[in-house]
Amino acid sequence: MADGRALRASIASDPRARAWFYQLLLAAALAGLGYFAWTNAVANMAARGVPVGFGFWNDTAGFDVNQTLIPFSALSTYGRAFWVGLVNTLLVGAISIVLATPLGFAVGLARLAPNWLLSRLALVYVELTRNTPLLLQLFFWYNAVLKTLPPPRQSLSVAGVVFLNNRALYLPRPVFGEGAWLVGAALAVAFLLAMALAVAGRRRQMETGEGSNDLWPALTLIVGLPVVAYFAAHRPIGFDVAQLRGFNFVGGTEMHLEFAALVFGLATYTAGFIAEIVRAGVMAVPHGQSEAAAALGLRRGLALRLVVTPQALRLITPPLTSQYLNIIKNSSLAVFIGYPDLVLIFAGTVLNQTHAALQVMAVTMAVYLAISLVVSFALNLFNARNALKER
């Protein structure tokens, strides 16, 4: 009893002990609430014959997927279907980010261009993409643009190797022969040498103040070294080009219209927001920096690349992270145009067949959370590195 009174007196008199006590009390209440919700859900699922665990993971799926990067058939498992949806989601997110970033930067800089017509066209693009729903834009790309393309016999062609029609987009498929790894190794070595060249040039500039143009040597390495390895290995990489056979194309890499509509929609939509981020970041750089660059004789484009953009990048990166995360999350709208992403395959078809709603939704939400955390961590590292360079 004395110990209990002493403990209560300590908690009542010590603010720090009282804070810890309340936090532990709240944590216990939350744990109890979670335990009650879990046991109640398990009991209800068992009463209705809904699977409680993940035993369905290795069951036969019984359905097919029209676009996969990894082998899948109706005899594959539900777990395999999960990986198919995940890979398709990552593919759309990666390509959309790659396309949206340069497009957004170009439109953002065009907003600041002295050319009146160019800046107004960029303004119209930004206002149009930012103020219309993304789902409506996806429907526009899918139904109003891609579905109205000509049939396969009248396909739009680029140099006779890329074909686009109302069925799919056909791209050349690389075919790797013996010795192809030499070309890949040469490309990796070229990138490492180009990075070393850039680091050496930056160090020399910091030490002596003399600028260095390492762009052309780096491009020569990146292009020239793989080309030399390609011919030295007797051209081990070829391309399978799609060819019209009857009423459709065979060969090549077939990209369905749902994939193209989703990528175009996500890239053009997000680019409008990135453009405003870039414009705001550039305008936040003090105008005296541009004036100082002009006083040193730098042209407008060179001053923008060497003086303004490096300083604006520290301001651009944090909100740019949010836009990259939005691309990943907005890709779940693929279900409305029929692209087989994680939501359509796993949280749609698998859930409807197994009725394991709790497990399927928990896994799906955890995947999107993990992807978002990885992207945020990578861009936060990039932003921190830029901040250290500024100091």
C-alpha positions in Angstrom: 0.0 0.0 0.0 2.8 2.4 0.9 4.5 1.6 -2.5 1.3 2.3 -4.3 0.8 5.6 -2.6 4.4 6.6 -3.3 3.9 5.7 -7.0 0.7 7.8 -7.2 2.4 10.7 -5.5 5.4 10.4 -7.8 3.1 10.5 -10.9 1.1 13.4 -9.5 4.1 15.5 -8.6 6.5 14.7 -11.5 5.3 16.1 -14.9 7.6 13.8 -16.8 6.4 10.7 -15.0 2.8 11.9 -15.5 3.4 12.3 -19.2 4.8 8.8 -19.5 1.9 7.4 -17.5 -0.7 9.0 -19.8 1.2 7.8 -22.9 1.3 4.2 -21.6 -2.4 4.4 -20.7 -3.2 5.6 -24.2 -1.1 2.9 -25.8 -2.8 0.3 -23.7 -6.2 1.6 -24.7 -5.3 1.6 -28.4 -3.9 -2.0 -28.1 -7.1 -3.1 -26.4 -9.2 -1.5 -29.0 -7.2 -3.1 -31.8 -7.4 -6.5 -30.1 -11.2 -6.2 -29.8 -11.6 -5.2 -33.4 -9.3 -8.0 -34.6 -11.1 -10.7 -32.6 -14.5 -9.4 -33.6 -13.5 -9.4 -37.3 -12.0 -12.9 -37.1 -15.2 -14.2 -35.4 -17.4 -12.7 -38.0 -15.3 -14.0 -40.8 -15.2 -17.5 -39.4 -19.0 -17.4 -38.9 -19.5 -16.5 -42.6 -17.0 -19.0 -44.0 -14.5 -16.2 -45.0 -10.9 -17.3 -44.9 -9.0 -15.9 -41.9 -5.4 -16.5 -42.9 -3.4 -16.5 -46.1 -4.1 -20.1 -47.1 -5.6 -18.9 -50.4 -2.2 -17.5 -51.4 -1.1 -20.7 -53.0 -4.5 -21.7 -54.5 -4.9 -21.7 -58.3 -6.1 -18.4 -59.6 -8.2 -19.6 -62.5 -8.1 -16.4 -64.5 -5.8 -14.9 -67.0 -4.2 -11.4 -67.3 -3.9 -9.8 -70.7 -0.7 -7.9 -70.0 2.1 -9.2 -67.8 5.9 -8.7 -67.5 6.3 -12.0 -65.7 4.8 -15.4 -66.8 1.2 -15.9 -65.7 -1.6 -18.2 -66.7 -4.9 -19.4 -65.3 -3.0 -22.2 -63.6 -0.9 -19.8 -61.6 -1.5 -19.0 -58.0 -3.1 -16.0 -56.3 0.3 -15.1 -55.0 1.6 -15.0 -58.5 -1.3 -12.7 -59.4 -0.2 -10.4 -56.7 3.3 -10.1 -58.1 1.9 -9.5 -61.6 -0.2 -6.6 -60.3 2.7 -5.2 -58.3 5.1 -5.3 -61.3 2.5 -3.7 -63.6 1.9 -0.9 -61.0 5.6 -0.2 -60.6 6.1 -0.2 -64.4 3.3 2.5 -64.8 4.6 4.5 -61.9 8.2 4.5 -63.1 7.4 5.4 -66.7 5.0 8.1 -65.7 7.5 9.7 -63.4 10.2 9.6 -66.1 7.8 11.3 -68.6 6.2 13.8 -66.2 9.4 15.2 -64.8 11.0 16.6 -68.0 7.6 17.7 -69.3 6.8 19.5 -66.1 10.1 21.2 -66.0 9.8 22.3 -69.6 6.3 23.7 -69.1 7.3 25.4 -65.9 10.3 27.1 -67.6 8.0 28.0 -70.5 5.7 29.8 -68.1 8.7 32.1 -67.3 9.8 32.5 -70.9 9.9 36.1 -72.3 8.0 34.9 -75.4 4.3 35.9 -74.8 2.8 33.1 -76.9 4.9 30.4 -75.4 4.2 31.5 -71.9 0.4 31.7 -72.6 0.3 28.3 -74.1 2.1 26.9 -71.1 -0.5 28.7 -68.9 -3.4 27.1 -70.8 -1.8 23.7 -70.4 -1.3 24.1 -66.7 -4.8 25.4 -66.0 -6.4 22.7 -68.2 -4.6 19.8 -66.6 -4.8 21.1 -63.0 -8.5 22.0 -63.0 -10.0 18.9 -64.6 -10.4 15.5 -62.9 -7.7 13.0 -63.5 -10.3 10.3 -64.1 -11.9 12.4 -66.8 -8.5 12.9 -68.5 -7.9 9.1 -68.4 -11.2 8.6 -70.2 -10.3 11.3 -72.7 -7.0 9.6 -73.6 -8.6 6.1 -73.7 -11.9 6.8 -75.5 -11.4 10.1 -77.3 -7.8 9.6 -78.5 -6.6 6.0 -78.6 -9.9 4.3 -79.4 -10.4 6.5 -82.4 -7.1 5.5 -84.0 -7.2 3.6 -87.3 -7.4 -0.2 -87.5 -4.3 -2.3 -87.8 -4.1 -2.2 -91.6 -4.0 1.6 -91.4 -1.7 1.8 -88.4 0.3 5.0 -87.7 3.9 4.1 -88.2 7.2 5.6 -87.1 10.1 4.6 -89.3 8.4 1.3 -90.0 9.4 -0.1 -86.5 6.8 1.5 -84.2 3.1 1.0 -84.9 0.0 2.5 -83.2 -3.6 1.5 -83.9 -6.9 1.1 -82.1 -5.7 -2.2 -80.6 -2.3 -1.6 -79.2 1.1 0.1 -79.5 3.8 -2.1 -81.0 7.4 -1.5 -80.1 10.6 -3.4 -81.2 11.4 -6.2 -78.8 15.2 -6.6 -78.0 16.6 -10.0 -78.7 19.7 -10.8 -76.7 22.2 -13.3 -78.1 25.5 -14.7 -76.8 27.8 -12.0 -75.6 25.1 -9.4 -75.0 26.3 -9.1 -71.4 29.4 -7.4 -72.7 27.3 -4.5 -74.0 25.6 -4.1 -70.7 28.9 -4.2 -68.8 30.3 -1.6 -71.2 27.3 0.6 -70.6 27.7 0.3 -66.8 31.4 1.1 -67.0 30.6 4.1 -69.2 28.2 5.5 -66.7 30.7 5.0 -63.8 33.4 6.8 -65.8 31.0 9.6 -66.7 30.1 10.0 -63.0 33.8 10.1 -62.1 34.4 12.7 -64.8 31.6 14.8 -63.4 32.9 14.5 -59.8 36.4 15.4 -60.9 35.1 18.4 -62.9 33.1 19.6 -59.9 36.1 19.3 -57.6 38.3 21.1 -60.0 35.8 23.9 -60.2 35.5 24.2 -56.4 39.3 24.4 -56.1 40.2 26.6 -59.0 37.0 28.4 -60.0 37.4 27.2 -63.6 34.4 25.8 -65.2 34.6 22.5 -67.2 32.4 21.2 -69.9 32.2 17.5 -69.2 28.9 16.9 -71.1 30.3 15.9 -74.5 33.0 13.6 -73.0 30.4 12.0 -70.8 28.0 11.5 -73.8 30.9 10.1 -75.9 31.7 7.5 -73.2 28.0 6.5 -72.6 27.4 6.1 -76.4 30.8 5.1 -77.7 31.8 2.4 -75.3 28.7 0.3 -75.7 28.8 0.7 -79.5 32.4 -0.5 -79.5 31.5 -3.5 -77.3 28.5 -4.2 -79.5 30.6 -4.6 -82.7 33.4 -6.3 -80.8 30.9 -9.0 -79.6 29.7 -9.4 -83.2 26.4 -7.6 -82.7 24.8 -9.8 -80.1 21.7 -7.6 -79.7 18.9 -7.5 -82.3 15.3 -6.3 -82.5 12.2 -8.2 -83.3 10.0 -5.7 -85.2 6.2 -6.3 -85.3 4.8 -7.2 -88.7 1.3 -7.1 -90.1 0.0 -10.7 -90.6 -3.6 -10.7 -91.8 -5.7 -8.5 -89.6 -3.3 -8.0 -86.8 0.4 -7.6 -85.9 2.7 -10.4 -84.7 6.1 -10.1 -83.1 7.6 -7.1 -81.2 6.4 -5.8 -77.9 2.6 -5.2 -77.6 1.6 -2.5 -75.2 -2.2 -2.4 -74.8 -4.1 0.8 -75.1 -5.1 0.8 -71.4 -1.4 1.0 -70.5 -0.8 3.8 -72.9 -3.9 5.8 -71.8 -2.9 5.4 -68.1 0.7 6.5 -68.7 -0.3 9.5 -70.9 -2.9 10.6 -68.4 -0.7 10.3 -65.3 2.2 12.0 -67.0 0.3 14.9 -68.5 -1.8 15.5 -65.4 1.1 15.4 -63.0 3.3 17.6 -65.3 0.9 20.5 -64.8 1.5 20.4 -61.0 5.2 19.9 -61.5 5.3 22.9 -63.8 3.9 25.2 -61.1 6.3 23.8 -58.6 9.2 24.6 -60.9 7.9 28.0 -61.7 7.6 28.8 -58.0 11.0 27.5 -57.2 12.7 29.5 -59.9 10.9 32.7 -58.9 11.9 32.1 -55.3 15.6 32.5 -56.2 16.6 36.1 -55.6 16.6 38.2 -58.8 20.0 39.4 -57.9 21.4 36.0 -58.8 20.3 36.4 -62.4 21.6 39.9 -62.5 25.0 38.8 -61.2 25.1 36.0 -63.8 24.3 38.5 -66.5 27.0 40.9 -65.2 29.5 38.1 -65.6 28.5 37.7 -69.2 26.5 34.5 -68.9 23.7 34.0 -71.4 20.1 33.6 -70.1 20.0 29.8 -70.7 23.5 29.3 -69.2 22.6 31.4 -66.2 19.4 29.4 -65.7 21.2 26.1 -65.8 24.3 27.0 -63.8 23.0 29.6 -61.3 19.3 29.6 -60.9 18.2 26.0 -61.2 20.7 24.5 -58.7 19.4 27.0 -56.1 15.8 26.4 -57.0 16.2 22.6 -56.8 16.4 22.7 -53.0 12.9 24.4 -53.0 11.5 22.2 -55.8 12.4 18.8 -54.4 10.1 18.6 -51.3 6.8 19.3 -53.2 8.1 17.3 -56.1 8.2 14.3 -53.8 4.5 14.7 -53.2 3.8 14.7 -56.9 5.8 11.4 -57.4 3.8 9.9 -54.6 0.6 11.1 -56.2 1.6 9.3 -59.4 1.9 6.0 -57.6 -1.4 6.4 -55.7 -3.3 7.8 -58.7 -2.2 4.8 -60.8 -4.9 2.8 -58.9 -7.5 4.6 -61.1 -6.3 2.1 -63.8 -9.3 -0.1 -62.7 -11.6 2.3 -64.5 -10.0 1.8 -67.9 -9.2 -1.9 -67.4 -5.4 -1.9 -67.0 -4.4 -4.9 -64.8 -2.6 -3.2 -62.0 -2.4 -4.2 -58.3 -5.8 -2.9 -57.5 -7.6 -4.5 -60.4 -5.9 -7.9 -60.1 -5.4 -8.3 -56.4 -7.9 -6.0 -54.7 -10.4 -6.7 -57.4 -10.4 -10.2 -59.0 -8.6 -12.0 -56.2 -10.8 -10.4 -53.5 -14.0 -11.3 -55.4 -12.9 -14.9 -55.8 -11.5 -15.6 -52.3 -13.6 -13.1 -50.2 -10.6 -12.5 -48.0 -11.3 -8.8 -47.9 -9.3 -8.1 -44.7 -6.1 -9.8 -45.8 -6.3 -8.5 -49.4 -6.9 -4.9 -48.5 -4.3 -5.0 -45.7 -1.7 -6.3 -48.1 -2.7 -3.8 -50.8 -2.5 -0.8 -48.5 0.8 -2.0 -47.1 2.3 -2.2 -50.6 1.3 1.3 -51.5 2.6 2.5 -48.1 5.9 0.8 -48.7 6.3 2.2 -52.2 5.6 5.7 -50.9 8.0 5.4 -48.1 10.8 4.2 -50.4 10.2 7.1 -52.8 10.1 9.6 -50.0 13.3 8.2 -48.5 15.2 8.4 -51.8 14.1 12.0 -52.5 14.8 13.1 -49.0 18.3 11.8 -49.3 18.7 13.7 -52.6 17.4 16.8 -51.0 19.7 16.5 -48.0 22.6 16.0 -50.2 21.8 19.2 -52.1 21.4 21.0 -48.8 24.8 19.9 -47.7 26.4 21.1 -50.9 24.9 24.5 -50.4 26.6 24.9 -47.0 
